[in-house]
Amino acid sequence: MSAVSAVSEPGTAPSPLTVPPFAVIPGIQVQQVLQGRERQIVDLVEDTYRLHAAGDSVNPPSYFLRFPDRPTARIIALPASIGGRTRVDGVKWISSFPGNVQAGIARASAVLILNDHDTGYPFACLEGSVISAGRTAAMAASAADRLSRHRRRPTRVGFFGTGLIARYIHTYLTATGWSFDQIGVHDLSADSAAGFRACLQRTATGRITVHTSPEQLIRSSDLVVFATVAGRPHVTDPAWFDHNPLVLHVSLRDLAPEIVLASANVVDDVDHCLRADTSPHLAERLTGNRDFLTGTLDDVMAGRVSLPDDRPVVFSPFGLGVLDLAVGKYVYDEVAGAGQLHVVDDFFHELRRHG
Protein backbone atom coordinates (compact mmCIF):
# COMPACT_ATOMS: atom_id res chain seq x y z
CA MET A 1 0.00 0.00 0.00
CA SER A 2 1.14 3.55 -0.68
CA ALA A 3 -0.12 6.60 1.16
CA VAL A 4 -0.15 10.17 -0.20
CA SER A 5 -1.19 13.40 1.47
CA ALA A 6 -4.66 14.75 0.98
CA VAL A 7 -5.55 18.45 0.80
CA SER A 8 -6.72 19.52 4.24
CA GLU A 9 -7.94 22.62 6.03
CA PRO A 10 -5.24 25.02 7.31
CA GLY A 11 -4.10 24.08 10.79
CA THR A 12 -5.18 20.45 10.52
CA ALA A 13 -3.10 17.38 9.88
CA PRO A 14 -3.49 15.95 6.40
CA SER A 15 -5.49 12.76 6.24
CA PRO A 16 -3.73 9.93 4.43
CA LEU A 17 -5.02 8.55 1.17
CA THR A 18 -4.24 4.93 0.43
CA VAL A 19 -4.34 2.97 -2.78
CA PRO A 20 -7.14 0.42 -2.37
CA PRO A 21 -6.47 -3.26 -3.07
CA PHE A 22 -7.76 -4.42 -6.45
CA ALA A 23 -10.28 -7.26 -6.47
CA VAL A 24 -11.93 -9.37 -9.16
CA ILE A 25 -15.50 -10.57 -8.57
CA PRO A 26 -16.58 -13.32 -11.00
CA GLY A 27 -20.12 -13.93 -12.20
CA ILE A 28 -20.85 -16.75 -9.79
CA GLN A 29 -20.26 -14.45 -6.82
CA VAL A 30 -22.37 -11.72 -8.41
CA GLN A 31 -25.22 -14.16 -8.93
CA GLN A 32 -24.96 -15.55 -5.40
CA VAL A 33 -25.27 -12.05 -3.95
CA LEU A 34 -28.23 -10.99 -6.10
CA GLN A 35 -30.24 -14.21 -6.11
CA GLY A 36 -33.16 -14.01 -3.70
CA ARG A 37 -32.65 -10.28 -3.08
CA GLU A 38 -34.78 -8.99 -5.91
CA ARG A 39 -36.88 -6.74 -3.67
CA GLN A 40 -33.76 -5.13 -2.21
CA ILE A 41 -32.39 -4.50 -5.69
CA VAL A 42 -35.65 -2.89 -6.82
CA ASP A 43 -35.50 -0.61 -3.77
CA LEU A 44 -31.86 0.18 -4.55
CA VAL A 45 -32.68 1.06 -8.15
CA GLU A 46 -35.51 3.35 -7.05
CA ASP A 47 -33.23 5.08 -4.52
CA THR A 48 -30.64 5.56 -7.26
CA TYR A 49 -33.22 7.12 -9.58
CA ARG A 50 -34.09 9.55 -6.77
CA LEU A 51 -30.41 10.44 -6.27
CA HIS A 52 -30.00 10.96 -10.01
CA ALA A 53 -33.08 13.17 -10.22
CA ALA A 54 -31.78 15.21 -7.28
CA GLY A 55 -28.54 15.87 -9.17
CA ASP A 56 -26.30 13.72 -6.95
CA SER A 57 -24.80 11.84 -9.88
CA VAL A 58 -22.82 12.31 -13.07
CA ASN A 59 -24.08 10.29 -16.01
CA PRO A 60 -22.67 11.42 -19.37
CA PRO A 61 -23.93 9.99 -22.65
CA SER A 62 -23.04 6.39 -23.40
CA TYR A 63 -20.40 5.84 -26.04
CA PHE A 64 -21.23 3.34 -28.81
CA LEU A 65 -18.34 1.54 -30.48
CA ARG A 66 -19.55 0.14 -33.81
CA PHE A 67 -17.77 -1.87 -36.49
CA PRO A 68 -18.05 -1.51 -40.28
CA ASP A 69 -17.26 -5.20 -40.74
CA ARG A 70 -19.76 -6.32 -38.05
CA PRO A 71 -22.77 -4.01 -38.43
CA THR A 72 -25.02 -5.86 -35.97
CA ALA A 73 -22.44 -5.79 -33.18
CA ARG A 74 -21.54 -3.01 -30.76
CA ILE A 75 -19.71 -2.35 -27.52
CA ILE A 76 -20.99 0.40 -25.24
CA ALA A 77 -19.16 2.33 -22.52
CA LEU A 78 -21.35 3.74 -19.75
CA PRO A 79 -19.26 5.97 -17.46
CA ALA A 80 -20.94 7.32 -14.35
CA SER A 81 -20.50 8.64 -10.83
CA ILE A 82 -22.92 8.40 -7.93
CA GLY A 83 -23.00 10.20 -4.59
CA GLY A 84 -25.15 9.54 -1.55
CA ARG A 85 -23.97 6.71 0.68
CA THR A 86 -22.62 4.80 -2.34
CA ARG A 87 -19.98 7.36 -3.40
CA VAL A 88 -18.36 5.52 -6.26
CA ASP A 89 -17.29 6.21 -9.83
CA GLY A 90 -16.85 3.73 -12.63
CA VAL A 91 -17.73 2.43 -16.06
CA LYS A 92 -19.64 -0.47 -17.56
CA TRP A 93 -18.16 -1.91 -20.74
CA ILE A 94 -20.82 -4.10 -22.35
CA SER A 95 -20.83 -5.78 -25.73
CA SER A 96 -23.77 -6.97 -27.79
CA PHE A 97 -22.92 -9.51 -30.49
CA PRO A 98 -26.23 -11.03 -31.67
CA GLY A 99 -24.40 -13.63 -33.77
CA ASN A 100 -23.28 -15.31 -30.55
CA VAL A 101 -26.74 -16.77 -30.06
CA GLN A 102 -26.47 -19.08 -33.06
CA ALA A 103 -23.18 -20.34 -31.67
CA GLY A 104 -24.91 -21.24 -28.41
CA ILE A 105 -23.35 -18.50 -26.26
CA ALA A 106 -24.88 -15.39 -24.72
CA ARG A 107 -25.35 -12.29 -26.86
CA ALA A 108 -24.05 -9.85 -24.24
CA SER A 109 -20.92 -9.83 -22.12
CA ALA A 110 -19.71 -7.12 -19.78
CA VAL A 111 -17.35 -5.98 -17.08
CA LEU A 112 -17.95 -3.27 -14.50
CA ILE A 113 -15.03 -1.24 -13.13
CA LEU A 114 -15.45 0.54 -9.79
CA ASN A 115 -13.18 3.49 -8.98
CA ASP A 116 -12.41 4.79 -5.51
CA HIS A 117 -14.15 8.10 -4.78
CA ASP A 118 -11.12 9.74 -3.13
CA THR A 119 -8.11 8.49 -5.12
CA GLY A 120 -9.68 7.55 -8.45
CA TYR A 121 -7.92 4.19 -8.35
CA PRO A 122 -9.92 1.25 -9.72
CA PHE A 123 -10.59 -1.12 -6.84
CA ALA A 124 -12.76 -3.81 -8.41
CA CYS A 125 -13.56 -5.50 -11.70
CA LEU A 126 -16.89 -7.32 -11.62
CA GLU A 127 -18.53 -9.58 -14.17
CA GLY A 128 -21.08 -7.13 -15.51
CA SER A 129 -23.69 -9.00 -17.55
CA VAL A 130 -25.49 -10.37 -14.49
CA ILE A 131 -25.39 -6.93 -12.85
CA SER A 132 -26.72 -5.36 -16.06
CA ALA A 133 -29.52 -7.92 -16.36
CA GLY A 134 -30.40 -7.51 -12.68
CA ARG A 135 -30.61 -3.73 -12.75
CA THR A 136 -32.60 -3.86 -16.01
CA ALA A 137 -35.07 -6.32 -14.53
CA ALA A 138 -35.29 -4.27 -11.33
CA MET A 139 -36.14 -1.06 -13.18
CA ALA A 140 -38.73 -2.97 -15.24
CA ALA A 141 -40.33 -4.43 -12.09
CA SER A 142 -40.34 -1.01 -10.47
CA ALA A 143 -42.01 0.54 -13.51
CA ALA A 144 -44.60 -2.24 -13.72
CA ASP A 145 -45.57 -1.53 -10.12
CA ARG A 146 -45.40 2.26 -10.14
CA LEU A 147 -47.11 2.76 -13.50
CA SER A 148 -50.01 0.42 -12.71
CA ARG A 149 -50.92 1.77 -9.26
CA HIS A 150 -53.73 3.93 -10.60
CA ARG A 151 -54.76 1.57 -13.38
CA ARG A 152 -56.18 -1.91 -13.44
CA ARG A 153 -53.32 -4.21 -12.43
CA PRO A 154 -52.25 -6.40 -15.37
CA THR A 155 -52.98 -10.13 -15.18
CA ARG A 156 -51.83 -11.09 -18.69
CA VAL A 157 -48.18 -10.56 -19.57
CA GLY A 158 -46.60 -10.94 -23.00
CA PHE A 159 -42.86 -11.23 -23.64
CA PHE A 160 -41.72 -9.99 -27.03
CA GLY A 161 -38.18 -11.40 -27.16
CA THR A 162 -37.13 -14.36 -25.04
CA GLY A 163 -33.47 -14.01 -24.08
CA LEU A 164 -31.67 -13.44 -20.79
CA ILE A 165 -33.31 -10.07 -20.12
CA ALA A 166 -36.81 -11.50 -20.55
CA ARG A 167 -35.95 -14.29 -18.12
CA TYR A 168 -34.60 -11.85 -15.54
CA ILE A 169 -37.62 -9.56 -15.87
CA HIS A 170 -39.99 -12.46 -15.26
CA THR A 171 -37.91 -13.49 -12.22
CA TYR A 172 -38.01 -9.98 -10.77
CA LEU A 173 -41.73 -9.56 -11.44
CA THR A 174 -42.47 -12.85 -9.70
CA ALA A 175 -40.16 -12.06 -6.77
CA THR A 176 -41.86 -8.70 -6.21
CA GLY A 177 -45.37 -10.09 -5.96
CA TRP A 178 -46.66 -10.41 -9.50
CA SER A 179 -48.61 -13.42 -10.72
CA PHE A 180 -50.30 -13.80 -14.07
CA ASP A 181 -53.27 -15.77 -15.34
CA GLN A 182 -51.75 -15.84 -18.81
CA ILE A 183 -48.19 -15.55 -20.10
CA GLY A 184 -47.62 -14.99 -23.80
CA VAL A 185 -44.33 -15.56 -25.59
CA HIS A 186 -43.18 -14.42 -29.03
CA ASP A 187 -39.76 -14.56 -30.69
CA LEU A 188 -38.53 -14.66 -34.26
CA SER A 189 -36.66 -17.81 -33.29
CA ALA A 190 -39.00 -20.73 -32.60
CA ASP A 191 -36.22 -22.45 -30.65
CA SER A 192 -35.78 -19.43 -28.38
CA ALA A 193 -39.51 -19.18 -27.77
CA ALA A 194 -39.71 -22.89 -26.94
CA GLY A 195 -36.72 -22.64 -24.62
CA PHE A 196 -38.20 -19.68 -22.76
CA ARG A 197 -41.52 -21.47 -22.46
CA ALA A 198 -39.76 -24.48 -20.93
CA CYS A 199 -38.00 -22.15 -18.49
CA LEU A 200 -41.30 -20.53 -17.50
CA GLN A 201 -42.98 -23.89 -16.98
CA ARG A 202 -40.55 -24.65 -14.15
CA THR A 203 -41.62 -21.65 -12.08
CA ALA A 204 -44.63 -19.80 -13.50
CA THR A 205 -48.30 -20.20 -12.75
CA GLY A 206 -50.97 -19.55 -15.35
CA ARG A 207 -51.37 -20.64 -18.93
CA ILE A 208 -48.33 -20.17 -21.17
CA THR A 209 -48.89 -19.60 -24.90
CA VAL A 210 -46.34 -19.25 -27.67
CA HIS A 211 -47.68 -16.79 -30.25
CA THR A 212 -46.47 -16.92 -33.81
CA SER A 213 -48.10 -13.55 -34.52
CA PRO A 214 -46.77 -10.40 -32.83
CA GLU A 215 -50.20 -8.78 -33.14
CA GLN A 216 -51.77 -11.71 -31.32
CA LEU A 217 -49.24 -11.45 -28.50
CA ILE A 218 -49.81 -7.72 -27.99
CA ARG A 219 -53.60 -7.82 -28.23
CA SER A 220 -53.78 -10.67 -25.69
CA SER A 221 -51.56 -8.94 -23.09
CA ASP A 222 -52.25 -6.05 -20.75
CA LEU A 223 -48.55 -5.92 -19.78
CA VAL A 224 -46.20 -6.15 -22.77
CA VAL A 225 -42.44 -6.57 -22.28
CA PHE A 226 -40.20 -5.75 -25.25
CA ALA A 227 -36.76 -7.34 -24.77
CA THR A 228 -35.38 -7.69 -28.29
CA VAL A 229 -32.23 -6.70 -30.18
CA ALA A 230 -34.18 -4.66 -32.75
CA GLY A 231 -32.23 -1.79 -34.27
CA ARG A 232 -35.25 -0.07 -35.82
CA PRO A 233 -39.05 -0.09 -35.29
CA HIS A 234 -40.80 -3.25 -36.39
CA VAL A 235 -44.15 -2.79 -34.60
CA THR A 236 -45.98 -0.11 -36.57
CA ASP A 237 -49.75 -0.36 -36.06
CA PRO A 238 -51.20 1.71 -33.18
CA ALA A 239 -54.43 -0.30 -33.41
CA TRP A 240 -52.67 -3.28 -31.81
CA PHE A 241 -52.62 -1.23 -28.59
CA ASP A 242 -56.30 -0.21 -28.60
CA HIS A 243 -56.82 -2.05 -25.30
CA ASN A 244 -54.41 0.43 -23.61
CA PRO A 245 -51.80 -1.94 -22.18
CA LEU A 246 -48.84 -1.06 -20.01
CA VAL A 247 -45.72 -1.47 -22.16
CA LEU A 248 -42.21 -2.01 -20.78
CA HIS A 249 -40.24 -0.93 -23.83
CA VAL A 250 -36.90 -2.13 -22.46
CA SER A 251 -35.23 -2.63 -25.83
CA LEU A 252 -36.13 0.93 -26.87
CA ARG A 253 -36.30 0.59 -30.65
CA ASP A 254 -39.29 -1.68 -31.29
CA LEU A 255 -42.14 0.85 -31.60
CA ALA A 256 -42.89 3.13 -34.53
CA PRO A 257 -43.11 6.85 -33.63
CA GLU A 258 -46.87 6.77 -34.33
CA ILE A 259 -47.34 4.31 -31.44
CA VAL A 260 -45.21 6.45 -29.14
CA LEU A 261 -47.24 9.55 -30.03
CA ALA A 262 -50.51 7.75 -29.32
CA SER A 263 -49.34 6.76 -25.83
CA ALA A 264 -48.47 8.27 -22.47
CA ASN A 265 -44.68 8.06 -22.31
CA VAL A 266 -42.48 7.65 -19.26
CA VAL A 267 -38.67 7.50 -19.47
CA ASP A 268 -35.90 7.15 -16.91
CA ASP A 269 -33.89 10.15 -18.16
CA VAL A 270 -35.15 12.47 -20.88
CA ASP A 271 -31.85 13.47 -22.47
CA HIS A 272 -30.44 9.95 -22.44
CA CYS A 273 -33.55 8.34 -23.85
CA LEU A 274 -34.02 10.82 -26.69
CA ARG A 275 -30.83 9.92 -28.53
CA ALA A 276 -29.27 7.06 -30.49
CA ASP A 277 -32.35 6.47 -32.68
CA THR A 278 -34.57 5.13 -29.92
CA SER A 279 -38.29 5.13 -30.64
CA PRO A 280 -38.85 8.26 -28.48
CA HIS A 281 -35.95 9.91 -30.31
CA LEU A 282 -37.63 9.16 -33.65
CA ALA A 283 -40.87 10.62 -32.28
CA GLU A 284 -39.02 13.80 -31.32
CA ARG A 285 -37.57 14.05 -34.83
CA LEU A 286 -41.01 13.56 -36.33
CA THR A 287 -42.71 16.23 -34.23
CA GLY A 288 -39.86 18.61 -33.51
CA ASN A 289 -40.68 18.65 -29.81
CA ARG A 290 -40.86 16.57 -26.64
CA ASP A 291 -44.46 17.31 -25.75
CA PHE A 292 -45.35 13.62 -26.05
CA LEU A 293 -43.39 12.83 -22.88
CA THR A 294 -45.46 12.53 -19.72
CA GLY A 295 -42.46 12.51 -17.37
CA THR A 296 -39.82 10.33 -15.78
CA LEU A 297 -40.19 7.34 -13.52
CA ASP A 298 -38.97 9.55 -10.66
CA ASP A 299 -41.78 12.00 -11.49
CA VAL A 300 -44.26 9.13 -11.16
CA MET A 301 -42.72 7.90 -7.88
CA ALA A 302 -42.86 11.44 -6.45
CA GLY A 303 -46.45 11.99 -7.58
CA ARG A 304 -45.56 14.90 -9.84
CA VAL A 305 -47.37 13.41 -12.84
CA SER A 306 -50.48 11.29 -13.26
CA LEU A 307 -51.11 8.70 -15.92
CA PRO A 308 -54.22 8.27 -18.09
CA ASP A 309 -56.20 5.04 -18.25
CA ASP A 310 -57.56 5.69 -21.74
CA ARG A 311 -54.23 5.35 -23.59
CA PRO A 312 -51.35 2.90 -23.62
CA VAL A 313 -48.62 3.74 -21.12
CA VAL A 314 -45.11 3.11 -22.46
CA PHE A 315 -42.02 3.00 -20.26
CA SER A 316 -38.82 3.48 -22.28
CA PRO A 317 -35.73 3.27 -20.04
CA PHE A 318 -32.33 4.00 -21.54
CA GLY A 319 -30.69 2.23 -18.61
CA LEU A 320 -28.34 4.53 -16.73
CA GLY A 321 -24.77 3.75 -15.78
CA VAL A 322 -25.48 4.93 -12.23
CA LEU A 323 -27.76 1.90 -11.80
CA ASP A 324 -24.92 -0.47 -12.65
CA LEU A 325 -22.65 1.37 -10.21
CA ALA A 326 -25.20 1.16 -7.41
CA VAL A 327 -25.82 -2.55 -7.90
CA GLY A 328 -22.13 -3.27 -8.47
CA LYS A 329 -21.12 -1.47 -5.27
CA TYR A 330 -23.82 -3.40 -3.40
CA VAL A 331 -22.35 -6.66 -4.68
CA TYR A 332 -18.81 -5.55 -3.80
CA ASP A 333 -19.81 -4.60 -0.25
CA GLU A 334 -21.57 -7.92 0.30
CA VAL A 335 -18.62 -9.97 -0.99
CA ALA A 336 -16.13 -7.87 0.99
CA GLY A 337 -18.26 -8.13 4.13
CA ALA A 338 -18.24 -11.91 3.80
CA GLY A 339 -14.44 -11.91 3.49
CA GLN A 340 -14.60 -13.51 0.04
CA LEU A 341 -12.86 -10.94 -2.18
CA HIS A 342 -10.36 -12.28 -4.71
CA VAL A 343 -7.66 -9.64 -4.30
CA VAL A 344 -4.93 -9.31 -6.94
CA ASP A 345 -1.84 -8.50 -4.89
CA ASP A 346 0.45 -5.77 -6.24
CA PHE A 347 -1.89 -5.03 -9.15
CA PHE A 348 -0.73 -1.41 -9.02
CA HIS A 349 3.04 -1.31 -9.16
CA GLU A 350 4.45 2.16 -9.90
CA LEU A 351 3.09 3.98 -6.87
CA ARG A 352 5.95 6.41 -6.16
CA ARG A 353 6.08 9.57 -8.24
CA HIS A 354 9.82 9.57 -8.69
CA GLY A 355 10.56 5.88 -8.41
NORTABEL-V805372 format. One record per residue. N is the residue number from 1. RES is the residue in one letter. SS is DSSP state (A for helix, B for strand, O for the rest). PHI is phi in radians with two decimals (999 if undefined). Layout:
N_RES_SS_PHI, N_RES_SS_PHI
This chain:
1_M_O_999, 2_S_O_-2.18, 3_A_B_-1.92, 4_V_B_-2.26, 5_S_B_-1.42, 6_A_O_-1.69, 7_V_O_-1.20, 8_S_O_-2.33, 9_E_O_-1.18, 10_P_O_-0.97, 11_G_O_1.51, 12_T_O_-2.04, 13_A_O_-1.27, 14_P_O_-1.15, 15_S_O_-1.54, 16_P_B_-1.30, 17_L_B_-1.87, 18_T_B_-2.12, 19_V_O_-1.31, 20_P_O_-1.25, 21_P_O_-1.14, 22_F_B_-1.77, 23_A_B_-2.14, 24_V_B_-2.05, 25_I_B_-2.03, 26_P_O_-1.32, 27_G_A_-1.03, 28_I_A_-1.14, 29_Q_A_-1.24, 30_V_A_-1.02, 31_Q_A_-1.12, 32_Q_A_-1.11, 33_V_A_-1.21, 34_L_A_-1.43, 35_Q_O_-1.13, 36_G_O_1.48, 37_R_O_-2.04, 38_E_A_-1.06, 39_R_A_-1.09, 40_Q_A_-1.10, 41_I_A_-1.24, 42_V_A_-1.07, 43_D_A_-1.07, 44_L_A_-1.11, 45_V_A_-1.09, 46_E_A_-1.12, 47_D_A_-1.08, 48_T_A_-1.20, 49_Y_A_-1.03, 50_R_A_-1.13, 51_L_A_-1.05, 52_H_A_-1.10, 53_A_A_-1.14, 54_A_O_-1.40, 55_G_O_1.54, 56_D_O_-1.64, 57_S_B_-2.79, 58_V_B_-2.22, 59_N_O_-2.47, 60_P_O_-1.18, 61_P_O_-1.04, 62_S_O_-1.19, 63_Y_B_-1.90, 64_F_B_-1.75, 65_L_B_-1.68, 66_R_B_-2.05, 67_F_B_-2.29, 68_P_O_-1.03, 69_D_O_-1.53, 70_R_B_-2.41, 71_P_B_-1.12, 72_T_B_-1.52, 73_A_B_-1.70, 74_R_B_-2.84, 75_I_B_-2.24, 76_I_B_-2.08, 77_A_B_-1.81, 78_L_B_-2.09, 79_P_B_-1.39, 80_A_B_-2.89, 81_S_B_-2.52, 82_I_B_-2.32, 83_G_O_-1.70, 84_G_O_1.05, 85_R_O_-1.33, 86_T_O_-1.30, 87_R_O_0.79, 88_V_B_-2.61, 89_D_B_-1.98, 90_G_B_2.87, 91_V_B_-2.64, 92_K_B_-1.75, 93_W_B_-2.11, 94_I_B_-2.19, 95_S_B_-1.84, 96_S_B_-2.27, 97_F_O_-2.13, 98_P_A_-0.97, 99_G_A_-1.12, 100_N_A_-1.04, 101_V_A_-1.04, 102_Q_A_-1.18, 103_A_A_-1.55, 104_G_O_1.46, 105_I_O_-2.09, 106_A_O_-1.18, 107_R_O_-1.12, 108_A_B_-1.88, 109_S_B_-2.44, 110_A_B_-2.79, 111_V_B_-2.22, 112_L_B_-2.16, 113_I_B_-1.82, 114_L_B_-1.85, 115_N_B_-1.94, 116_D_O_-1.12, 117_H_O_-1.08, 118_D_O_-1.58, 119_T_O_-1.83, 120_G_O_1.42, 121_Y_O_-1.19, 122_P_B_-1.10, 123_F_B_-2.12, 124_A_B_-2.76, 125_C_B_-2.12, 126_L_B_-1.97, 127_E_B_-1.02, 128_G_O_-1.81, 129_S_A_-1.23, 130_V_A_-1.23, 131_I_A_-1.08, 132_S_A_-1.10, 133_A_A_-1.13, 134_G_A_-1.15, 135_R_A_-1.20, 136_T_A_-1.14, 137_A_A_-1.15, 138_A_A_-1.16, 139_M_A_-1.22, 140_A_A_-1.18, 141_A_A_-1.13, 142_S_A_-1.07, 143_A_A_-1.11, 144_A_A_-1.02, 145_D_A_-1.25, 146_R_A_-1.15, 147_L_O_-1.45, 148_S_O_-1.91, 149_R_O_-1.17, 150_H_O_-2.01, 151_R_O_-2.25, 152_R_O_-1.15, 153_R_O_-1.18, 154_P_O_-1.07, 155_T_O_-2.14, 156_R_B_-2.21, 157_V_B_-1.93, 158_G_B_-2.20, 159_F_B_-1.82, 160_F_B_-1.77, 161_G_O_1.85, 162_T_O_-2.31, 163_G_O_-1.61, 164_L_A_-1.02, 165_I_A_-1.13, 166_A_A_-1.05, 167_R_A_-1.09, 168_Y_A_-1.15, 169_I_A_-1.10, 170_H_A_-1.07, 171_T_A_-1.06, 172_Y_A_-1.23, 173_L_A_-1.07, 174_T_A_-1.09, 175_A_A_-1.22, 176_T_O_-1.84, 177_G_O_1.79, 178_W_O_-1.50, 179_S_O_-2.47, 180_F_O_-2.26, 181_D_O_-1.28, 182_Q_B_-2.40, 183_I_B_-2.21, 184_G_B_-1.80, 185_V_B_-2.35, 186_H_B_-2.53, 187_D_O_-2.68, 188_L_O_-1.10, 189_S_O_-1.65, 190_A_A_-1.09, 191_D_A_-1.13, 192_S_A_-1.14, 193_A_A_-1.08, 194_A_A_-1.15, 195_G_A_-1.13, 196_F_A_-1.17, 197_R_A_-1.07, 198_A_A_-1.10, 199_C_A_-1.11, 200_L_A_-1.10, 201_Q_A_-1.11, 202_R_O_-1.35, 203_T_O_-2.31, 204_A_O_-1.49, 205_T_O_-1.80, 206_G_O_1.59, 207_R_B_-1.36, 208_I_B_-1.92, 209_T_B_-2.22, 210_V_B_-1.60, 211_H_O_-1.75, 212_T_O_-1.45, 213_S_O_-1.84, 214_P_A_-1.09, 215_E_A_-1.07, 216_Q_A_-1.09, 217_L_A_-1.05, 218_I_A_-1.16, 219_R_A_-1.16, 220_S_O_-1.67, 221_S_O_-2.20, 222_D_O_-1.77, 223_L_B_-2.28, 224_V_B_-1.98, 225_V_B_-1.94, 226_F_B_-1.68, 227_A_O_-2.42, 228_T_O_-1.99, 229_V_O_-1.97, 230_A_O_-1.07, 231_G_O_-1.71, 232_R_O_-2.65, 233_P_O_-1.02, 234_H_O_-2.25, 235_V_B_-1.91, 236_T_O_-2.13, 237_D_O_-1.79, 238_P_A_-1.05, 239_A_A_-1.12, 240_W_A_-1.11, 241_F_A_-1.91, 242_D_O_-1.08, 243_H_O_-1.52, 244_N_O_1.00, 245_P_O_-1.32, 246_L_B_-1.58, 247_V_B_-2.06, 248_L_B_-1.67, 249_H_B_-1.58, 250_V_O_-1.16, 251_S_O_-1.52, 252_L_O_1.29, 253_R_O_-2.20, 254_D_O_-1.55, 255_L_B_-1.72, 256_A_O_-1.16, 257_P_A_-0.95, 258_E_A_-1.10, 259_I_A_-1.26, 260_V_A_-1.02, 261_L_A_-1.21, 262_A_O_-1.56, 263_S_O_-2.12, 264_A_B_-1.51, 265_N_B_-2.05, 266_V_B_-2.10, 267_V_B_-2.17, 268_D_O_-1.60, 269_D_O_-2.62, 270_V_A_-1.10, 271_D_A_-1.15, 272_H_A_-1.23, 273_C_A_-1.28, 274_L_O_-1.64, 275_R_O_-2.74, 276_A_O_1.04, 277_D_O_1.07, 278_T_O_-1.21, 279_S_A_-1.04, 280_P_A_-1.08, 281_H_A_-1.11, 282_L_A_-1.13, 283_A_A_-1.16, 284_E_A_-1.12, 285_R_A_-1.08, 286_L_A_-1.18, 287_T_A_-1.70, 288_G_O_1.39, 289_N_O_-2.65, 290_R_O_-2.02, 291_D_O_-1.11, 292_F_O_-1.35, 293_L_B_-1.42, 294_T_B_-1.45, 295_G_B_2.80, 296_T_B_-1.77, 297_L_A_-1.07, 298_D_A_-1.10, 299_D_A_-1.03, 300_V_A_-1.15, 301_M_A_-1.06, 302_A_O_-1.49, 303_G_O_1.35, 304_R_O_-1.42, 305_V_O_-2.30, 306_S_O_-2.07, 307_L_O_-1.96, 308_P_O_-1.35, 309_D_O_-1.93, 310_D_O_-1.92, 311_R_O_-2.51, 312_P_O_-1.08, 313_V_B_-1.97, 314_V_B_-2.02, 315_F_B_-1.80, 316_S_B_-2.08, 317_P_O_-1.66, 318_F_O_-1.26, 319_G_O_1.48, 320_L_O_-1.56, 321_G_A_-1.05, 322_V_A_-1.11, 323_L_A_-1.19, 324_D_A_-1.09, 325_L_A_-1.07, 326_A_A_-1.09, 327_V_A_-1.21, 328_G_A_-1.09, 329_K_A_-1.15, 330_Y_A_-1.07, 331_V_A_-1.08, 332_Y_A_-1.00, 333_D_A_-1.08, 334_E_A_-1.18, 335_V_A_-1.17, 336_A_A_-1.12, 337_G_A_-1.10, 338_A_O_-1.50, 339_G_O_1.19, 340_Q_O_-2.05, 341_L_O_-1.24, 342_H_B_-1.61, 343_V_B_-1.53, 344_V_B_-1.65, 345_D_O_-1.09, 346_D_O_0.99, 347_F_O_-1.06, 348_F_O_-1.64, 349_H_O_-1.92, 350_E_O_-1.43, 351_L_O_-1.81, 352_R_O_-1.76, 353_R_O_-0.97, 354_H_O_-2.01, 355_G_O_1.36
